[in-house]
Amino acid sequence: MELRLELIVLPVSNVDRSKEFYKRVGFREDIDYAIGEDFRIVVLTPPGSPAAIVIGRGVTNAEPGSVAGLHLSVSSVTATRDELIGRGIDVGEVFHDVGGVFHHASPAWEIPGPDPAGRDGATFARFADPDGNEWLLHEMTPSGSPGAAIERRMRLLPKDH
């Protein structure tokens, strides 16, 4: 069996505003299709990604801004952050997590700066779309997989963790 994650539906309040935001981030517009006033889909794909996002009208009942923890894997969080800021995107400071395995949902666990050990998948920066849907830049080597990186970090933790 093969299961591929292909589309993630994001709830937004203003399709045009969100579309322009994601294009500014660097997402490619693949589809903008409407049937009347009640149904519109916009498909946008991050550069280098096989998965895309869908925003629109009539595509979800979820509250705009209710999605959190979406990850964009990048080779350098610092360089990507700087580029996004140059495009007018408000990106938080670079951080790594006190737990060392994966980021916690609370900024209280964030330690400023990149992971000092340079571990794959351990450095992050956070930004949100105009509705508050939350994204994390997640530093990964191009050949790394998120699951494998988390597993490697877990093996390094003390046994009482």
DRENZARO-333229 format. One line per field, with one value per atom (N, C-alpha, C): residue number from 1; x, y, z; atom name; residue in three letters. Coordinates in pm, whole numbers. Layout:
REM residues N
num: (NUM, ...)
c1: (X, ...)
c2: (Y, ...)
c3: (Z, ...)
atome: (CA, ...)
residu: (Ala, ...)
***
This chain:
REM residues 161
num: (1, 1, 1, 2, 2, 2, 3, 3, 3, 4, 4, 4, 5, 5, 5, 6, 6, 6, 7, 7, 7, 8, 8, 8, 9, 9, 9, 10, 10, 10, 11, 11, 11, 12, 12, 12, 13, 13, 13, 14, 14, 14, 15, 15, 15, 16, 16, 16, 17, 17, 17, 18, 18, 18, 19, 19, 19, 20, 20, 20, 21, 21, 21, 22, 22, 22, 23, 23, 23, 24, 24, 24, 25, 25, 25, 26, 26, 26, 27, 27, 27, 28, 28, 28, 29, 29, 29, 30, 30, 30, 31, 31, 31, 32, 32, 32, 33, 33, 33, 34, 34, 34, 35, 35, 35, 36, 36, 36, 37, 37, 37, 38, 38, 38, 39, 39, 39, 40, 40, 40, 41, 41, 41, 42, 42, 42, 43, 43, 43, 44, 44, 44, 45, 45, 45, 46, 46, 46, 47, 47, 47, 48, 48, 48, 49, 49, 49, 50, 50, 50, 51, 51, 51, 52, 52, 52, 53, 53, 53, 54, 54, 54, 55, 55, 55, 56, 56, 56, 57, 57, 57, 58, 58, 58, 59, 59, 59, 60, 60, 60, 61, 61, 61, 62, 62, 62, 63, 63, 63, 64, 64, 64, 65, 65, 65, 66, 66, 66, 67, 67, 67, 68, 68, 68, 69, 69, 69, 70, 70, 70, 71, 71, 71, 72, 72, 72, 73, 73, 73, 74, 74, 74, 75, 75, 75, 76, 76, 76, 77, 77, 77, 78, 78, 78, 79, 79, 79, 80, 80, 80, 81, 81, 81, 82, 82, 82, 83, 83, 83, 84, 84, 84, 85, 85, 85, 86, 86, 86, 87, 87, 87, 88, 88, 88, 89, 89, 89, 90, 90, 90, 91, 91, 91, 92, 92, 92, 93, 93, 93, 94, 94, 94, 95, 95, 95, 96, 96, 96, 97, 97, 97, 98, 98, 98, 99, 99, 99, 100, 100, 100, 101, 101, 101, 102, 102, 102, 103, 103, 103, 104, 104, 104, 105, 105, 105, 106, 106, 106, 107, 107, 107, 108, 108, 108, 109, 109, 109, 110, 110, 110, 111, 111, 111, 112, 112, 112, 113, 113, 113, 114, 114, 114, 115, 115, 115, 116, 116, 116, 117, 117, 117, 118, 118, 118, 119, 119, 119, 120, 120, 120, 121, 121, 121, 122, 122, 122, 123, 123, 123, 124, 124, 124, 125, 125, 125, 126, 126, 126, 127, 127, 127, 128, 128, 128, 129, 129, 129, 130, 130, 130, 131, 131, 131, 132, 132, 132, 133, 133, 133, 134, 134, 134, 135, 135, 135, 136, 136, 136, 137, 137, 137, 138, 138, 138, 139, 139, 139, 140, 140, 140, 141, 141, 141, 142, 142, 142, 143, 143, 143, 144, 144, 144, 145, 145, 145, 146, 146, 146, 147, 147, 147, 148, 148, 148, 149, 149, 149, 150, 150, 150, 151, 151, 151, 152, 152, 152, 153, 153, 153, 154, 154, 154, 155, 155, 155, 156, 156, 156, 157, 157, 157, 158, 158, 158, 159, 159, 159, 160, 160, 160, 161, 161, 161)
c1: (85, 0, 89, 46, 116, 17, 54, -29, 57, 18, 95, 12, 72, 7, 20, -94, -93, -148, -259, -323, -357, -335, -375, -468, -589, -687, -665, -648, -629, -750, -810, -925, -879, -931, -896, -1024, -1015, -1133, -1140, -1026, -1022, -930, -989, -912, -808, -845, -750, -633, -662, -555, -461, -515, -433, -353, -416, -347, -225, -241, -129, -20, -59, 38, 122, 56, 130, 216, 172, 256, 379, 363, 477, 576, 524, 612, 692, 636, 706, 629, 509, 426, 385, 378, 334, 182, 114, -30, -53, -120, -148, -289, -385, -525, -595, -680, -775, -905, -998, -1119, -1241, -1342, -1464, -1587, -1688, -1822, -1915, -1957, -2044, -1973, -2053, -2000, -1967, -2019, -2007, -1896, -1830, -1726, -1609, -1492, -1368, -1254, -1169, -1048, -926, -828, -698, -597, -520, -417, -282, -203, -71, 31, 145, 248, 377, 430, 560, 669, 770, 875, 945, 959, 1027, 942, 815, 730, 637, 618, 517, 375, 364, 234, 198, 68, 19, -84, -119, -227, -346, -465, -587, -649, -679, -756, -877, -981, -1096, -1222, -1333, -1466, -1539, -1609, -1686, -1603, -1479, -1391, -1367, -1403, -1386, -1480, -1516, -1595, -1507, -1379, -1287, -1278, -1252, -1239, -1111, -1118, -997, -891, -769, -657, -645, -719, -718, -614, -537, -437, -302, -235, -104, -7, 121, 223, 256, 223, 261, 410, 479, 624, 665, 756, 823, 969, 1015, 1155, 1243, 1348, 1440, 1583, 1677, 1816, 1880, 1832, 1883, 1769, 1734, 1628, 1668, 1793, 1838, 1828, 1879, 1876, 1732, 1647, 1508, 1434, 1459, 1396, 1431, 1560, 1604, 1536, 1524, 1460, 1313, 1244, 1102, 1081, 1164, 1154, 1174, 1268, 1289, 1167, 1081, 957, 839, 867, 762, 685, 739, 673, 729, 641, 681, 718, 847, 896, 960, 925, 983, 1131, 1189, 1332, 1360, 1482, 1527, 1537, 1494, 1500, 1522, 1559, 1558, 1481, 1442, 1352, 1430, 1389, 1456, 1451, 1345, 1332, 1425, 1464, 1561, 1510, 1383, 1333, 1248, 1154, 1061, 1019, 968, 930, 801, 796, 672, 579, 453, 357, 370, 432, 444, 581, 583, 710, 791, 729, 803, 915, 908, 1009, 1118, 1106, 1199, 1325, 1439, 1568, 1616, 1648, 1688, 1810, 1808, 1920, 1906, 1992, 1990, 2036, 2002, 2047, 2199, 2259, 2405, 2480, 2417, 2482, 2462, 2382, 2359, 2284, 2202, 2129, 2025, 2013, 1916, 1775, 1699, 1560, 1537, 1639, 1624, 1619, 1627, 1623, 1497, 1431, 1301, 1290, 1190, 1141, 993, 915, 770, 716, 614, 539, 394, 306, 164, 110, 5, -61, -152, -218, -300, -410, -457, -560, -503, -373, -312, -281, -303, -257, -105, -55, 86, 174, 287, 389, 520, 597, 732, 830, 936, 1050, 1125, 1162, 1219, 1346, 1461, 1588, 1617, 1624, 1650, 1749, 1841, 1927, 1840, 1875, 1790, 1762, 1853, 1832, 1768, 1748, 1692, 1541, 1489, 1345, 1308, 1196, 1161, 1153, 1091, 1079, 1213, 1304, 1436, 1514, 1501, 1572, 1520, 1389, 1331, 1379, 1379, 1424, 1570, 1656, 1797, 1811, 1734, 1742, 1689, 1586, 1530, 1632, 1711, 1813, 1919, 1937, 2037, 1988, 1858, 1801, 1838, 1850, 1870, 1751, 1773, 1669, 1551, 1569, 1460, 1370, 1391, 1311, 1177)
c2: (-118, 0, 123, 225, 352, 462, 545, 658, 784, 877, 1000, 1118, 1198, 1323, 1420, 1465, 1547, 1687, 1700, 1828, 1850, 1971, 2011, 2130, 2118, 2226, 2321, 2449, 2551, 2643, 2661, 2752, 2897, 2976, 3119, 3202, 3326, 3413, 3496, 3522, 3602, 3533, 3471, 3389, 3471, 3587, 3667, 3714, 3759, 3803, 3687, 3570, 3453, 3407, 3409, 3370, 3459, 3589, 3681, 3657, 3628, 3599, 3477, 3369, 3246, 3262, 3341, 3367, 3448, 3540, 3618, 3527, 3427, 3329, 3252, 3235, 3163, 3043, 3021, 2911, 2941, 2836, 2847, 2829, 2917, 2902, 2799, 2690, 2585, 2595, 2626, 2631, 2744, 2816, 2910, 2889, 2818, 2775, 2803, 2864, 2898, 2852, 2813, 2786, 2874, 2984, 3074, 3141, 3195, 3267, 3177, 3056, 2970, 2866, 2853, 2751, 2803, 2802, 2842, 2764, 2708, 2643, 2709, 2730, 2779, 2678, 2621, 2524, 2592, 2588, 2651, 2548, 2543, 2443, 2512, 2473, 2528, 2483, 2568, 2529, 2401, 2305, 2181, 2077, 2105, 2014, 1935, 1806, 1730, 1753, 1808, 1834, 1981, 2009, 2145, 2179, 2307, 2351, 2392, 2384, 2431, 2534, 2651, 2753, 2781, 2836, 2869, 2894, 2890, 2902, 2771, 2723, 2602, 2475, 2484, 2366, 2309, 2383, 2335, 2411, 2344, 2409, 2453, 2428, 2465, 2617, 2661, 2804, 2859, 2973, 3033, 3053, 3016, 3032, 2921, 2813, 2708, 2599, 2606, 2503, 2549, 2458, 2491, 2375, 2408, 2305, 2252, 2326, 2284, 2311, 2215, 2227, 2243, 2336, 2350, 2315, 2207, 2167, 2252, 2307, 2394, 2352, 2384, 2347, 2442, 2566, 2662, 2749, 2733, 2815, 2963, 2993, 3132, 3199, 3133, 3191, 3206, 3104, 3110, 3220, 3229, 3333, 3471, 3493, 3622, 3653, 3553, 3574, 3607, 3536, 3563, 3702, 3741, 3876, 3979, 3953, 4043, 4052, 3951, 3950, 4007, 4058, 4118, 4022, 3902, 3803, 3818, 3822, 3835, 3696, 3670, 3540, 3560, 3475, 3483, 3447, 3459, 3429, 3280, 3249, 3110, 3052, 2925, 2861, 2710, 2650, 2504, 2473, 2348, 2311, 2251, 2283, 2234, 2081, 2021, 1875, 1802, 1869, 1813, 1711, 1672, 1571, 1635, 1720, 1785, 1913, 2011, 2135, 2113, 2178, 2179, 2286, 2275, 2374, 2508, 2511, 2633, 2699, 2830, 2902, 2898, 2859, 2850, 2747, 2653, 2548, 2586, 2704, 2744, 2807, 2765, 2822, 2902, 3032, 3115, 3058, 3075, 3035, 2895, 2863, 2730, 2624, 2500, 2390, 2392, 2402, 2414, 2292, 2174, 2053, 2039, 2127, 2121, 1997, 1941, 1817, 1842, 1746, 1752, 1759, 1856, 1869, 1933, 1997, 2051, 2204, 2271, 2417, 2463, 2566, 2609, 2762, 2811, 2948, 2942, 3030, 3023, 3147, 3126, 3237, 3194, 3289, 3260, 3335, 3278, 3347, 3456, 3535, 3647, 3606, 3480, 3434, 3372, 3344, 3283, 3136, 3076, 2938, 2937, 2848, 2853, 2757, 2809, 2733, 2737, 2631, 2629, 2598, 2677, 2641, 2538, 2429, 2313, 2276, 2294, 2271, 2123, 2076, 1935, 1928, 1832, 1810, 1757, 1786, 1744, 1593, 1513, 1368, 1315, 1403, 1359, 1340, 1258, 1247, 1289, 1359, 1406, 1292, 1183, 1071, 1014, 998, 944, 1041, 1171, 1270, 1269, 1259, 1253, 1127, 1015, 890, 899, 959, 974, 1059, 1168, 1255, 1184, 1101, 1027, 930, 869, 774, 842, 972, 1046, 1093, 1083, 1130, 1034, 1088, 1000, 906, 789, 686, 731, 825, 869, 973, 1005, 1105, 1049)
c3: (0, 0, 0, -73, -76, -41, 56, 96, 88, 6, -10, 39, 124, 164, 47, -2, -122, -101, -25, -5, 141, 188, 322, 307, 361, 351, 468, 436, 539, 542, 659, 670, 674, 583, 577, 566, 606, 602, 474, 412, 291, 191, 91, -4, -78, -130, -207, -122, 0, 90, 121, 149, 180, 59, -57, -181, -203, -189, -207, -103, 21, 126, 88, 51, 20, -105, -200, -317, -276, -181, -131, -58, 14, 81, -23, -143, -249, -303, -251, -301, -445, -526, -664, -671, -744, -763, -873, -839, -937, -993, -907, -949, -873, -943, -882, -959, -896, -965, -879, -939, -865, -943, -866, -920, -837, -892, -820, -703, -612, -496, -378, -376, -259, -266, -381, -391, -473, -410, -478, -415, -500, -449, -511, -427, -472, -419, -512, -475, -492, -385, -383, -334, -402, -368, -325, -209, -168, -265, -290, -382, -335, -426, -394, -325, -301, -224, -316, -286, -360, -304, -184, -122, -141, -143, -163, -56, -52, 37, -50, 8, -56, 36, -18, 52, -34, 23, -59, 21, -51, 7, -18, 84, 69, 71, 124, 124, 264, 368, 504, 598, 706, 810, 927, 918, 1026, 1038, 1158, 1189, 1125, 1054, 997, 1106, 1073, 1166, 1267, 1254, 1356, 1334, 1226, 1197, 1252, 1323, 1381, 1359, 1361, 1356, 1218, 1114, 979, 961, 903, 888, 742, 720, 591, 615, 557, 573, 483, 541, 469, 503, 414, 441, 543, 551, 649, 699, 826, 884, 880, 915, 920, 783, 678, 544, 494, 518, 475, 550, 681, 761, 705, 678, 625, 491, 405, 275, 291, 381, 403, 463, 555, 613, 502, 411, 297, 206, 209, 130, 210, 330, 411, 499, 521, 607, 747, 846, 987, 1040, 1053, 1100, 1236, 1332, 1465, 1466, 1582, 1598, 1580, 1540, 1528, 1668, 1686, 1817, 1802, 1912, 1923, 2051, 2067, 2176, 2293, 2415, 2535, 2544, 2489, 2495, 2401, 2292, 2202, 2102, 2107, 2014, 1906, 1945, 1855, 1925, 1853, 1920, 1999, 2116, 2195, 2137, 2162, 2112, 2182, 2298, 2375, 2357, 2329, 2319, 2449, 2561, 2687, 2679, 2586, 2571, 2471, 2413, 2308, 2367, 2313, 2350, 2229, 2249, 2136, 2063, 1932, 1848, 1793, 1696, 1637, 1737, 1709, 1794, 1800, 1920, 1930, 1878, 1881, 1831, 1680, 1619, 1475, 1431, 1521, 1488, 1380, 1293, 1185, 1242, 1199, 1241, 1375, 1432, 1568, 1574, 1461, 1458, 1385, 1442, 1392, 1390, 1317, 1328, 1291, 1347, 1335, 1263, 1179, 1121, 1102, 1074, 1057, 937, 878, 767, 825, 741, 793, 889, 883, 975, 1102, 1104, 1221, 1206, 1088, 1066, 1081, 1167, 1208, 1128, 1085, 1012, 1090, 1075, 1130, 1018, 1012, 929, 1009, 947, 1015, 940, 1002, 933, 919, 794, 763, 648, 654, 538, 426, 301, 190, 186, 234, 230, 358, 455, 582, 575, 664, 676, 818, 836, 970, 1071, 1035, 1129, 1170, 1075, 1107, 1196, 1169, 1251, 1395, 1413, 1548, 1619, 1549, 1610, 1654, 1573, 1611, 1737, 1745, 1863, 1988, 1973, 2086, 2143, 2060, 2108, 2193, 2176, 2251, 2387, 2411, 2537, 2651, 2773, 2889, 2902, 2959, 2972, 3056, 3148, 3237, 3171, 3048, 2975, 2937)
atome: (N, CA, C, N, CA, C, N, CA, C, N, CA, C, N, CA, C, N, CA, C, N, CA, C, N, CA, C, N, CA, C, N, CA, C, N, CA, C, N, CA, C, N, CA, C, N, CA, C, N, CA, C, N, CA, C, N, CA, C, N, CA, C, N, CA, C, N, CA, C, N, CA, C, N, CA, C, N, CA, C, N, CA, C, N, CA, C, N, CA, C, N, CA, C, N, CA, C, N, CA, C, N, CA, C, N, CA, C, N, CA, C, N, CA, C, N, CA, C, N, CA, C, N, CA, C, N, CA, C, N, CA, C, N, CA, C, N, CA, C, N, CA, C, N, CA, C, N, CA, C, N, CA, C, N, CA, C, N, CA, C, N, CA, C, N, CA, C, N, CA, C, N, CA, C, N, CA, C, N, CA, C, N, CA, C, N, CA, C, N, CA, C, N, CA, C, N, CA, C, N, CA, C, N, CA, C, N, CA, C, N, CA, C, N, CA, C, N, CA, C, N, CA, C, N, CA, C, N, CA, C, N, CA, C, N, CA, C, N, CA, C, N, CA, C, N, CA, C, N, CA, C, N, CA, C, N, CA, C, N, CA, C, N, CA, C, N, CA, C, N, CA, C, N, CA, C, N, CA, C, N, CA, C, N, CA, C, N, CA, C, N, CA, C, N, CA, C, N, CA, C, N, CA, C, N, CA, C, N, CA, C, N, CA, C, N, CA, C, N, CA, C, N, CA, C, N, CA, C, N, CA, C, N, CA, C, N, CA, C, N, CA, C, N, CA, C, N, CA, C, N, CA, C, N, CA, C, N, CA, C, N, CA, C, N, CA, C, N, CA, C, N, CA, C, N, CA, C, N, CA, C, N, CA, C, N, CA, C, N, CA, C, N, CA, C, N, CA, C, N, CA, C, N, CA, C, N, CA, C, N, CA, C, N, CA, C, N, CA, C, N, CA, C, N, CA, C, N, CA, C, N, CA, C, N, CA, C, N, CA, C, N, CA, C, N, CA, C, N, CA, C, N, CA, C, N, CA, C, N, CA, C, N, CA, C, N, CA, C, N, CA, C, N, CA, C, N, CA, C, N, CA, C, N, CA, C, N, CA, C, N, CA, C, N, CA, C, N, CA, C, N, CA, C, N, CA, C, N, CA, C, N, CA, C, N, CA, C, N, CA, C, N, CA, C, N, CA, C, N, CA, C, N, CA, C, N, CA, C, N, CA, C, N, CA, C, N, CA, C, N, CA, C, N, CA, C, N, CA, C, N, CA, C)
residu: (Met, Met, Met, Glu, Glu, Glu, Leu, Leu, Leu, Arg, Arg, Arg, Leu, Leu, Leu, Glu, Glu, Glu, Leu, Leu, Leu, Ile, Ile, Ile, Val, Val, Val, Leu, Leu, Leu, Pro, Pro, Pro, Val, Val, Val, Ser, Ser, Ser, Asn, Asn, Asn, Val, Val, Val, Asp, Asp, Asp, Arg, Arg, Arg, Ser, Ser, Ser, Lys, Lys, Lys, Glu, Glu, Glu, Phe, Phe, Phe, Tyr, Tyr, Tyr, Lys, Lys, Lys, Arg, Arg, Arg, Val, Val, Val, Gly, Gly, Gly, Phe, Phe, Phe, Arg, Arg, Arg, Glu, Glu, Glu, Asp, Asp, Asp, Ile, Ile, Ile, Asp, Asp, Asp, Tyr, Tyr, Tyr, Ala, Ala, Ala, Ile, Ile, Ile, Gly, Gly, Gly, Glu, Glu, Glu, Asp, Asp, Asp, Phe, Phe, Phe, Arg, Arg, Arg, Ile, Ile, Ile, Val, Val, Val, Val, Val, Val, Leu, Leu, Leu, Thr, Thr, Thr, Pro, Pro, Pro, Pro, Pro, Pro, Gly, Gly, Gly, Ser, Ser, Ser, Pro, Pro, Pro, Ala, Ala, Ala, Ala, Ala, Ala, Ile, Ile, Ile, Val, Val, Val, Ile, Ile, Ile, Gly, Gly, Gly, Arg, Arg, Arg, Gly, Gly, Gly, Val, Val, Val, Thr, Thr, Thr, Asn, Asn, Asn, Ala, Ala, Ala, Glu, Glu, Glu, Pro, Pro, Pro, Gly, Gly, Gly, Ser, Ser, Ser, Val, Val, Val, Ala, Ala, Ala, Gly, Gly, Gly, Leu, Leu, Leu, His, His, His, Leu, Leu, Leu, Ser, Ser, Ser, Val, Val, Val, Ser, Ser, Ser, Ser, Ser, Ser, Val, Val, Val, Thr, Thr, Thr, Ala, Ala, Ala, Thr, Thr, Thr, Arg, Arg, Arg, Asp, Asp, Asp, Glu, Glu, Glu, Leu, Leu, Leu, Ile, Ile, Ile, Gly, Gly, Gly, Arg, Arg, Arg, Gly, Gly, Gly, Ile, Ile, Ile, Asp, Asp, Asp, Val, Val, Val, Gly, Gly, Gly, Glu, Glu, Glu, Val, Val, Val, Phe, Phe, Phe, His, His, His, Asp, Asp, Asp, Val, Val, Val, Gly, Gly, Gly, Gly, Gly, Gly, Val, Val, Val, Phe, Phe, Phe, His, His, His, His, His, His, Ala, Ala, Ala, Ser, Ser, Ser, Pro, Pro, Pro, Ala, Ala, Ala, Trp, Trp, Trp, Glu, Glu, Glu, Ile, Ile, Ile, Pro, Pro, Pro, Gly, Gly, Gly, Pro, Pro, Pro, Asp, Asp, Asp, Pro, Pro, Pro, Ala, Ala, Ala, Gly, Gly, Gly, Arg, Arg, Arg, Asp, Asp, Asp, Gly, Gly, Gly, Ala, Ala, Ala, Thr, Thr, Thr, Phe, Phe, Phe, Ala, Ala, Ala, Arg, Arg, Arg, Phe, Phe, Phe, Ala, Ala, Ala, Asp, Asp, Asp, Pro, Pro, Pro, Asp, Asp, Asp, Gly, Gly, Gly, Asn, Asn, Asn, Glu, Glu, Glu, Trp, Trp, Trp, Leu, Leu, Leu, Leu, Leu, Leu, His, His, His, Glu, Glu, Glu, Met, Met, Met, Thr, Thr, Thr, Pro, Pro, Pro, Ser, Ser, Ser, Gly, Gly, Gly, Ser, Ser, Ser, Pro, Pro, Pro, Gly, Gly, Gly, Ala, Ala, Ala, Ala, Ala, Ala, Ile, Ile, Ile, Glu, Glu, Glu, Arg, Arg, Arg, Arg, Arg, Arg, Met, Met, Met, Arg, Arg, Arg, Leu, Leu, Leu, Leu, Leu, Leu, Pro, Pro, Pro, Lys, Lys, Lys, Asp, Asp, Asp, His, His, His)
***
